[in-house]
Amino acid sequence: MVDQVAFTDLCRRQLELSGVHEGESVTVLSQGDERMDYADAFLAAAQSLGAKAYHMRLPAPGASAGAWAVGASGLAANPEAVEALKRSDMLVDLVFLLFSKEQQAVQDAGTRVLSAVEPVELLARLFPTEELRERVEVGQELMRKAGSLRFTNALGTDVTYRLGRYDAITEYGYTDEPGRWDHWPSGFVFTGGDDDGVDGRIVLAPGDVLLPFNTYVQTPVEITVEHGFITDIRGTLDAQMLRSYIESFDDPRGYGMSHVGWGLNQHAQWHGLLPPAFPGGMGMEPRAVYGNVMFSIGPNNELGGPNDTPCHFDIPMRDCSLFLDDEAIVVDGDVVVPEMRPASRRS
């Protein structure tokens, strides 16, 4: 049971980090009966800061085919609702609108957007800080200067991303700039390779994570990438499930390479998906684990790219090394750039 008073205080601290102040308008977006306690907490928190608080509640979604189709929004058939959200200073998204045209339209209007769909336990334990933001922004600057990104691991991974077309994006858990989106919790930096500029071999190791399956890899999976698209997936059960999932969308763009980056949240735990620790949610914790390297498959419209397939996979990997223009950033799962290391890990 959520302690609503404590949760409301947590949401108030989040909104303070996100720059909410007296006179601003904050809209909380929910769907059906989901996360009503979240909506109540955010509304009370916004009012306590002197903001005008509103709750937009969408009807419950219809029956699902089972696959997680990103970009599908309950706002798609409701342009009036989108226009209302565009007039808000801040949108608290309890639905998860990422990759949707509707969220992009809201951001383009200058509304800052915060997604909050993870369990309260994670929101509290991985609460964002200004220090985390500073370290993530160091990574962003390094990415922006680089012309290539390469990552490797001991099993034979060696893949290179040609950079330059897409910006480097930060996620540190709050948003205080107009038009910016973030996810609470988070803590990583990423970019995308040129549409035809990703080539090499990726070998997933046991213990790497498959999202949205919310499972750990059991046996190695070998992925071949040519000119920005996966051309081969080899292995046993994990490879078969990955291939089957992509095929279920009947969309060849599901084999496209999306974003790539590394985690910087030292409070995130790799075992967080295991029972009894896993409280539910969409797996934001392994995405943010300090020193993980995560690559993604599917849409790149979040970066401004043309691929808006609903088929999306995030794969955080352990014990990798990552290089920007041949300069080591992560070595065997540890961040080696001093400015990106938390104070407790600086020698």
Secondary structure, 3 states (H helix, E strand, C coil): CCCHHHHHHHHHHHHHHCCCCCCCEEEEEEECCCCHHHHHHHHHHHHHCCCEEEEEEECCCCCCCCCCCCCCCCCCCCHHHHHHHHCCCEEEECCCCCCCHHHHHHHHCCCEEEECCCCHHHHHHCCCCHHHHHHHHHHHHHHHHCCEEEEECCCCCEEEEECCCCCCEEECCCCCCCCCEEECCCCEEEEECCCCCEEEEEEECCCCEEECCCEECCCCEEEEEECCEEEEEEECHHHHHHHHHHHCCCCHHHHEEEEEEEECECCCCHHHHCCCCCCCCCCHHHHHECCCEEEEECCCHHHCCCCCCCCCEEEEECCCEEEECCEEEEECCEECCHHHCCHHHCC
